[in-house]
Amino acid sequence: MLKYFSGFLLLIIQIQAIFSQDNNKASDTSRPFFLPDYEIIIPTFLGNFERNYYGNSAPDSLELHWKLYLGKGKTTISRKLGEKEWAGAGWTGQPLLVREDTNLFIIQGAYDHHLKKINAETGKIVWQYKFDDVVKGTGTIWENPDTNDPANKLVILQGSRLGYGTYLDEKFIPSYRAVSYFTGKELWRLNIKYTSSYSRDVDGSALIYNDTAYLAFENSLFTKFSPDCTDAKMKDNMFQPAIYKETCFYTMEDVRKHKKNVVSESSPCILDSVIYTASGSGHVFGYDLRKDTITWDFYIGSDIDGSAVVTSDSCLLVSVEKQYIKGNGGIMKLNPKKAPKDAVVWYFPTDSARYASWEGGVIGSASVNDKYRTDSTPHLAVFTAIDGYMYVVEHNKLDTVVVWGPNLKHKYPRPRLVYKYKTGASISTPLIVGNKIVAAGYRGLYLFKFDQNLSFTKIDRFNTTFESTPIVHNKKIYVASRDGYFYCLGE
């Protein structure tokens, strides 16, 4: 008996030796046999940390390949307003995409409180991880360079609403989690602090730089932290990540003007070692990584939900909601190399119009074709607004029209409008991929194409309700709907 036990013990030691091999080697040479060959295709909201990549090739039609019922779930609005039941997935709700060997997999948060890994070819669920509330925002996938443990190799950083049956003043709100991509198991959770903001949700997608994560949570604390579970420690009976620094993204005057709506919902972008975040406090902040502090602050004053997008001429496109301002909302182009008082390149106001609780402006983000254009293609930006229209402009050319800014204090140039189409009100972000535009909204999903002469044609429409932003890959479109389903559409 002892002989068999000794042999079994030797086998265990040999297996442990294999697992403890040097993890600092390049992953393509030292990856253990159980890890597939993989590629992170869409790792974060709007494709990269400049927020300007949306997929490789768009289809010519919107035929249904498959659909998956995501489910529905309850969420608590407040003590006064009670609870709501929501179906499917909504804003921002963009899928993430990973290739494993020859198979594609989607990571999608849903209103049934689950983060799901889905086979992109079949629509079958691989695993589900349960949050305490509906999952609205888009996650970020981080590749850990210092491990080949499959549980820790690819880490999903994902937020949710604060917790069903939970209120803002609760002691612990762990609405931000790290989940293993390969196993679907929790790696750590973060208690989102109670601040002067009226939210403790997390909607934004973290930016990763040199294996350090940066994100302003909805409590409006811009947080610098480690995504690595080996740096996490037990705190308040939760395994929580290491926090390096927290920076407040509002002043008490902002809190007073916005009646505590200083919520940071957007995803940060990076340009020349500066991280730019649009905040609901009405500011666009520039956080210099070299100085480890805010060095740029452009004040608009409106609620800003959309994410700032980097253009090829090193500027930012920023969404402006019609709230807390005297003028119209719209899209603003800023040059962050200039002082804030001189930073406005142009402003494109949209019409004020009520839809649900919004009064106008742009809630989602703009998209640009800078990653797709050839030398003969104009530099385009597209955005959809609460007024019911999709707008396409040349973001590096000015019109002869001069317009009032959001606060009716200054006049600015307007970019050249090249196309406008009534798609219906939308808070989703439309995508430019090659010579195609994919635009989702409350009246359906639209597919457009355009030529070198900027002649636009609507080529298809899929009729259901969308708030979330799609992704495009290999002539297929993946997008979640408020009707309860996740759709794969394309040729």
KOLKE-604986 format. One line per 8 residues: their letters; for each residue x, y, z of C-alpha. Coordinates in Angstrom, 3 decimals, always signed. Example, Ala and Ser with C-alpha at 12.3 -4.5 7.8 and 13.67 -1.06 7.14 Angstrom:
<sites>
as> +12.300:-4.500:+7.800  +13.670:-1.060:+7.140
</sites>
This chain:
<sites>
mlkyfsgf> +0.000:+0.000:+0.000  +2.855:+2.332:+0.928  +4.439:+1.715:-2.490  +1.292:+2.804:-4.318  +0.935:+5.850:-2.081  +4.570:+6.837:-2.706  +4.048:+6.526:-6.440  +0.919:+8.674:-6.277
llliiqiq> +2.780:+11.282:-4.193  +5.594:+11.374:-6.749  +3.074:+11.955:-9.528  +1.574:+14.896:-7.610  +5.038:+16.421:-7.120  +5.786:+16.087:-10.844  +2.534:+17.801:-11.773  +3.244:+20.636:-9.320
aifsqdnn> +6.685:+21.065:-10.861  +5.137:+21.484:-14.301  +2.695:+24.122:-13.024  +5.414:+26.074:-11.200  +7.644:+26.607:-14.225  +8.990:+30.108:-14.883  +5.988:+32.290:-15.748  +8.079:+35.278:-16.890
kasdtsrp> +8.865:+33.748:-20.270  +7.019:+34.895:-23.398  +3.560:+33.333:-23.491  +3.979:+31.876:-26.976  +6.945:+29.746:-25.848  +6.019:+28.829:-22.271  +2.225:+28.570:-22.424  +1.070:+25.339:-20.742
fflpdyei> -0.686:+22.816:-22.941  -4.121:+23.510:-21.464  -4.138:+27.160:-22.620  -5.410:+27.540:-26.202  -3.824:+29.820:-28.747  -5.789:+33.029:-28.256  -6.189:+36.572:-29.532  -8.085:+39.357:-27.787
iiptflgn> -9.858:+41.011:-30.728  -12.139:+43.509:-28.946  -10.724:+43.941:-25.409  -12.619:+47.040:-24.246  -15.331:+49.579:-25.093  -14.915:+50.906:-28.650  -12.151:+48.434:-29.376  -8.995:+50.002:-27.946
fernyygn> -7.832:+52.596:-25.458  -8.116:+55.395:-27.997  -11.790:+54.302:-28.344  -11.607:+54.327:-32.152  -11.580:+50.708:-33.423  -14.855:+48.876:-34.091  -14.087:+45.639:-35.975  -12.495:+44.396:-39.192
sapdslel> -15.230:+44.136:-41.860  -18.941:+44.914:-41.949  -21.604:+42.893:-43.810  -23.767:+43.931:-46.759  -27.013:+42.773:-45.130  -28.585:+42.150:-41.730  -29.745:+38.564:-42.042  -30.319:+36.803:-38.717
hwklylgk> -27.768:+34.059:-38.003  -28.798:+33.287:-34.447  -30.261:+34.901:-31.367  -29.900:+34.079:-27.680  -32.348:+35.019:-24.954  -30.321:+36.892:-22.327  -33.083:+37.012:-19.746  -34.396:+39.766:-17.512
gkttisrk> -33.753:+40.990:-13.995  -34.898:+43.423:-11.356  -32.991:+46.500:-10.268  -33.650:+48.948:-7.441  -33.916:+52.559:-8.596  -34.271:+54.187:-5.164  -36.279:+53.948:-1.946  -38.771:+56.426:-3.411
lgekewag> -39.035:+55.018:-6.951  -38.849:+51.351:-6.042  -37.699:+48.697:-8.511  -37.809:+48.054:-12.250  -37.520:+44.890:-14.319  -35.323:+45.162:-17.408  -34.729:+42.642:-20.196  -31.753:+41.905:-22.435
agwtgqpl> -28.942:+44.434:-22.205  -28.604:+48.184:-22.648  -26.194:+51.109:-22.593  -23.252:+50.766:-23.032  -23.467:+46.986:-23.308  -20.917:+46.450:-26.075  -19.648:+42.842:-26.421  -16.004:+41.882:-26.084
lvredtnl> -14.514:+39.344:-28.514  -11.768:+36.720:-28.134  -10.457:+34.025:-30.478  -9.452:+30.694:-28.952  -7.727:+28.523:-31.559  -10.252:+28.710:-34.438  -13.288:+29.545:-32.278  -14.690:+32.971:-31.403
fiiqgayd> -16.204:+33.827:-28.027  -18.172:+36.835:-26.802  -18.234:+38.366:-23.321  -21.566:+40.081:-22.689  -23.128:+41.604:-19.576  -26.904:+41.333:-19.251  -29.859:+42.600:-17.250  -30.450:+39.154:-15.723
hhlkkina> -27.493:+40.032:-13.406  -25.068:+37.763:-15.290  -21.846:+38.219:-17.196  -21.854:+35.600:-19.956  -19.304:+33.899:-22.158  -21.000:+32.976:-25.445  -19.838:+30.925:-28.429  -19.955:+33.455:-31.277
etgkivwq> -20.659:+30.800:-33.925  -23.515:+28.976:-32.179  -24.910:+31.415:-29.609  -24.481:+28.827:-26.834  -23.542:+29.989:-23.331  -20.196:+28.660:-22.080  -20.399:+30.052:-18.530  -22.238:+32.700:-16.509
ykfddvvk> -21.029:+34.747:-13.549  -23.697:+36.269:-11.287  -23.477:+39.882:-10.103  -25.720:+41.442:-7.429  -27.586:+43.593:-9.974  -28.060:+44.251:-13.687  -24.882:+44.538:-15.752  -24.982:+47.641:-17.981
gtgtiwen> -21.468:+48.683:-18.884  -18.785:+47.132:-21.051  -15.859:+45.354:-19.434  -12.152:+45.303:-20.233  -10.085:+42.162:-20.754  -6.560:+42.323:-19.351  -3.863:+39.841:-20.315  -1.660:+39.091:-17.314
pdtndpan> +1.915:+38.883:-18.623  +3.281:+37.302:-15.439  +1.283:+34.084:-15.307  +0.278:+31.113:-17.390  -2.329:+29.975:-14.883  -5.515:+29.784:-16.977  -7.558:+31.228:-14.115  -5.458:+34.397:-14.088
klvilqgs> -4.160:+34.708:-17.651  -7.093:+36.688:-19.072  -8.987:+38.805:-16.543  -12.321:+40.553:-17.206  -12.787:+43.807:-15.276  -16.541:+44.374:-15.161  -18.961:+46.632:-13.315  -22.676:+46.487:-12.511
rlgygtyl> -25.379:+48.537:-10.846  -25.000:+48.834:-7.088  -27.036:+45.772:-6.048  -30.685:+44.719:-6.161  -32.433:+45.617:-2.906  -29.433:+47.761:-1.967  -29.374:+51.531:-1.479  -26.790:+54.247:-1.961
dekfipsy> -25.946:+54.616:+1.725  -25.133:+50.943:+2.339  -21.750:+50.291:+3.932  -20.510:+47.919:+1.219  -21.294:+48.121:-2.501  -18.976:+45.668:-4.362  -20.195:+46.643:-7.836  -16.841:+46.126:-9.584
ravsyftg> -15.369:+42.648:-10.070  -12.518:+40.762:-11.698  -13.636:+37.520:-13.355  -11.477:+34.865:-14.981  -12.127:+34.736:-18.736  -11.337:+31.024:-18.997  -13.122:+29.773:-15.871  -15.843:+32.347:-15.173
kelwrlni> -14.796:+32.462:-11.511  -14.437:+35.594:-9.400  -10.872:+36.764:-8.712  -11.602:+39.868:-6.610  -14.316:+42.462:-5.911  -14.057:+46.152:-5.056  -16.201:+48.103:-2.635  -17.204:+51.329:-4.444
kytssysr> -17.047:+54.114:-1.865  -19.906:+56.391:-0.872  -19.157:+59.957:-2.051  -21.097:+63.119:-2.953  -22.128:+61.430:-6.212  -25.589:+59.869:-6.226  -24.337:+56.626:-7.787  -22.104:+53.734:-6.765
dvdgsali> -22.601:+51.782:-10.004  -19.805:+51.077:-12.475  -20.482:+51.524:-16.212  -17.102:+52.517:-17.672  -14.408:+50.309:-19.214  -11.049:+50.457:-17.470  -7.944:+51.585:-19.330  -4.841:+49.440:-18.759
yndtayla> -1.397:+51.018:-19.034  +1.765:+49.129:-18.033  -0.436:+46.570:-16.232  -2.031:+49.274:-14.089  -5.756:+49.986:-14.433  -7.377:+53.440:-14.518  -11.095:+54.165:-14.289  -13.450:+56.746:-12.809
fenslftk> -16.256:+54.803:-11.141  -19.729:+56.318:-10.913  -18.852:+57.662:-7.465  -16.548:+59.949:-9.512  -13.321:+58.769:-7.910  -10.753:+58.318:-10.677  -8.982:+55.232:-9.401  -5.544:+53.842:-10.161
fspdctda> -5.365:+50.170:-9.170  -3.853:+46.767:-9.849  -5.950:+44.312:-11.878  -3.773:+41.421:-10.667  -5.367:+39.142:-8.071  -1.926:+38.367:-6.616  -1.820:+41.987:-5.386  -5.289:+41.756:-3.817
kmkdnmfq> -5.874:+41.455:-0.058  -8.730:+40.687:+2.300  -10.506:+43.854:+3.412  -13.985:+44.097:+4.953  -14.399:+40.351:+4.370  -13.837:+40.844:+0.629  -10.797:+39.972:-1.484  -10.137:+43.470:-2.868
paiyketc> -7.579:+44.790:-5.382  -4.644:+47.003:-4.506  -5.581:+50.695:-4.845  -2.680:+53.011:-5.669  -4.409:+56.383:-5.867  -7.857:+58.016:-5.953  -8.566:+61.428:-7.484  -11.890:+63.227:-7.068
fytmedvr> -13.522:+64.286:-10.336  -15.803:+67.007:-8.970  -15.882:+70.101:-6.830  -18.563:+70.874:-4.249  -19.787:+73.580:-6.624  -20.313:+70.853:-9.248  -22.280:+68.841:-6.683  -24.503:+71.831:-5.951
khkknvvs> -25.131:+72.697:-9.618  -25.873:+69.106:-10.622  -27.731:+68.161:-7.434  -25.294:+65.291:-6.819  -25.407:+64.110:-10.447  -21.625:+64.158:-10.763  -21.612:+60.562:-11.995  -18.656:+59.384:-14.119
esspcild> -20.026:+56.830:-16.603  -17.604:+57.168:-19.512  -14.530:+55.142:-20.433  -11.128:+56.892:-20.370  -8.954:+57.206:-23.466  -5.216:+57.812:-23.780  -3.283:+60.279:-25.937  +0.444:+61.034:-25.567
sviytasg> +0.697:+59.578:-22.038  -2.316:+61.551:-20.812  -5.566:+59.797:-19.855  -8.671:+61.826:-20.751  -12.001:+61.196:-19.059  -15.309:+62.959:-19.673  -17.167:+63.298:-16.390  -20.795:+63.896:-15.473
sghvfgyd> -19.579:+66.761:-13.300  -19.227:+68.716:-16.565  -15.466:+68.421:-16.963  -13.093:+66.693:-19.376  -10.045:+65.847:-17.276  -6.536:+65.079:-18.481  -4.532:+62.896:-16.085  -0.830:+62.976:-16.947
lrkdtitw> +0.765:+59.581:-16.327  +4.226:+61.115:-16.116  +3.205:+63.493:-13.325  +0.570:+61.175:-11.832  -1.955:+63.986:-11.490  -4.582:+66.039:-13.353  -2.877:+68.603:-15.591  -5.769:+69.594:-17.902
dfyigsdi> -9.377:+70.482:-17.083  -11.841:+71.594:-19.763  -15.159:+72.676:-18.276  -18.411:+72.388:-20.244  -20.920:+72.185:-17.398  -23.325:+69.675:-18.907  -23.798:+66.056:-17.973  -21.363:+64.056:-20.108
dgsavvts> -22.006:+60.326:-20.443  -20.199:+59.469:-23.681  -16.529:+58.546:-23.852  -13.947:+60.889:-25.366  -12.601:+59.495:-28.672  -9.089:+60.150:-30.023  -8.792:+61.381:-33.627  -5.866:+60.950:-36.018
dscllvsv> -4.920:+64.617:-35.600  -4.481:+64.129:-31.827  -7.744:+65.717:-30.776  -10.736:+64.511:-28.765  -14.406:+64.163:-29.731  -16.597:+64.732:-26.677  -20.362:+64.174:-26.310  -22.472:+66.912:-24.700
ekqyikgn> -25.895:+66.189:-23.221  -28.571:+68.881:-23.061  -28.630:+69.129:-19.267  -27.447:+71.890:-16.900  -26.636:+74.122:-19.907  -28.516:+76.973:-21.618  -27.629:+75.975:-25.172  -27.943:+72.762:-27.166
ggimklnp> -26.039:+69.541:-26.641  -23.990:+67.933:-29.397  -20.404:+66.937:-30.197  -17.326:+69.036:-29.454  -13.807:+68.611:-30.871  -11.059:+69.610:-28.455  -7.323:+70.022:-28.946  -5.818:+69.028:-25.575
kkapkdav> -2.382:+70.346:-26.562  -3.802:+73.825:-26.078  -4.885:+75.508:-22.888  -8.538:+74.767:-22.076  -9.655:+78.304:-22.964  -8.273:+77.833:-26.506  -8.958:+74.105:-26.955  -12.250:+74.107:-28.916
vwyfptds> -11.712:+73.205:-32.582  -15.414:+73.043:-33.462  -18.851:+72.379:-32.048  -21.770:+70.594:-33.717  -25.029:+71.251:-31.824  -27.995:+68.914:-32.272  -31.613:+69.912:-31.852  -33.131:+69.877:-28.383
aryasweg> -35.818:+67.195:-28.178  -37.256:+65.191:-25.320  -37.039:+61.400:-25.286  -37.655:+59.458:-22.065  -35.767:+61.462:-19.387  -33.392:+63.170:-21.837  -33.805:+66.691:-23.187  -31.436:+66.439:-26.149
gvigsasv> -27.806:+66.290:-27.149  -25.645:+63.172:-27.540  -25.608:+60.500:-24.826  -23.399:+57.906:-26.529  -20.009:+58.497:-28.127  -18.887:+59.511:-31.606  -17.026:+57.150:-33.950  -14.301:+58.025:-36.460
ndkyrtds> -13.017:+56.236:-39.572  -9.361:+57.107:-38.880  -8.334:+53.451:-38.436  -9.969:+52.455:-41.749  -9.492:+55.275:-44.225  -7.230:+55.359:-47.282  -5.449:+58.476:-48.512  -8.438:+59.399:-50.677
tphlavft> -11.059:+58.903:-47.951  -12.202:+61.931:-45.931  -11.826:+61.945:-42.148  -15.343:+61.164:-40.960  -17.098:+61.142:-37.601  -20.596:+59.759:-36.960  -22.912:+60.152:-33.967  -26.592:+59.682:-33.138
aidgymyv> -28.569:+62.078:-30.997  -31.704:+62.281:-28.872  -33.261:+64.445:-31.601  -33.693:+61.283:-33.724  -30.948:+61.815:-36.317  -27.660:+60.202:-37.248  -25.074:+62.780:-38.308  -21.921:+62.267:-40.392
vehnkldt> -19.367:+65.086:-40.471  -15.840:+65.611:-41.788  -14.078:+66.084:-38.502  -11.031:+67.859:-39.986  -12.946:+70.332:-42.208  -14.911:+73.382:-41.129  -18.140:+74.700:-42.524  -18.779:+78.404:-43.059
vvvwgpnl> -21.407:+78.226:-40.308  -20.576:+79.560:-36.858  -22.643:+78.268:-33.916  -23.210:+79.020:-30.261  -21.478:+76.746:-27.770  -23.258:+74.752:-25.054  -23.455:+77.676:-22.634  -24.305:+80.402:-25.181
khkyprpr> -21.181:+82.320:-24.135  -18.920:+81.673:-27.139  -19.364:+81.001:-30.828  -17.397:+78.227:-32.527  -16.882:+76.879:-36.052  -18.997:+73.904:-37.095  -17.593:+70.888:-39.023  -18.845:+70.121:-42.521
lvykyktg> -22.009:+68.005:-42.430  -21.960:+65.369:-45.186  -24.977:+63.187:-44.296  -27.982:+63.169:-41.994  -30.598:+60.426:-41.607  -33.582:+60.026:-39.292  -32.794:+56.768:-37.493  -34.785:+57.664:-34.383
asistpli> -33.561:+58.608:-30.930  -30.504:+56.712:-29.769  -28.051:+56.500:-26.886  -25.948:+53.850:-28.656  -22.675:+54.628:-30.414  -22.807:+54.157:-34.225  -19.777:+52.525:-35.843  -17.810:+53.276:-39.018
vgnkivaa> -16.096:+50.155:-40.373  -14.536:+50.599:-43.822  -17.206:+52.124:-46.053  -20.098:+50.973:-43.833  -21.924:+52.561:-40.912  -23.798:+50.493:-38.335  -26.203:+52.569:-36.231  -28.417:+51.139:-33.477
gyrglylf> -31.219:+52.909:-31.648  -34.750:+52.746:-30.330  -36.169:+52.274:-33.850  -33.833:+49.466:-34.876  -30.397:+48.779:-36.301  -29.461:+50.450:-39.609  -26.763:+49.551:-42.106  -25.399:+52.201:-44.504
kfdqnlsf> -22.668:+52.266:-47.111  -20.900:+55.190:-48.758  -18.465:+55.770:-51.613  -15.444:+58.039:-52.196  -17.795:+60.831:-53.263  -19.615:+60.595:-49.922  -22.804:+59.324:-51.477  -24.636:+57.430:-48.709
tkidrfnt> -27.164:+54.610:-49.102  -29.221:+52.805:-46.477  -28.875:+49.124:-47.408  -30.709:+47.318:-44.585  -32.541:+47.643:-41.288  -33.278:+45.225:-38.447  -36.326:+46.239:-36.478  -36.139:+45.954:-32.699
tfestpiv> -35.060:+48.170:-29.790  -31.385:+48.816:-29.040  -29.520:+50.857:-26.451  -26.220:+48.995:-26.458  -23.373:+49.403:-28.929  -22.595:+46.596:-31.419  -19.287:+45.147:-32.576  -18.388:+44.036:-36.108
hnkkiyva> -16.204:+41.091:-37.089  -15.810:+39.027:-40.275  -18.960:+40.523:-41.836  -21.097:+39.774:-38.794  -22.627:+42.178:-36.277  -23.044:+41.195:-32.630  -25.388:+43.287:-30.504  -27.659:+42.983:-27.459
srdgyfyc> -31.197:+44.362:-27.415  -33.687:+45.635:-24.863  -36.166:+43.067:-26.231  -34.303:+40.432:-24.201  -32.180:+38.894:-26.938  -28.588:+38.940:-28.165  -28.332:+38.938:-31.978  -25.796:+37.764:-34.531
lge> -26.586:+39.489:-37.855  -24.808:+39.660:-41.184  -24.280:+37.968:-44.493
</sites>
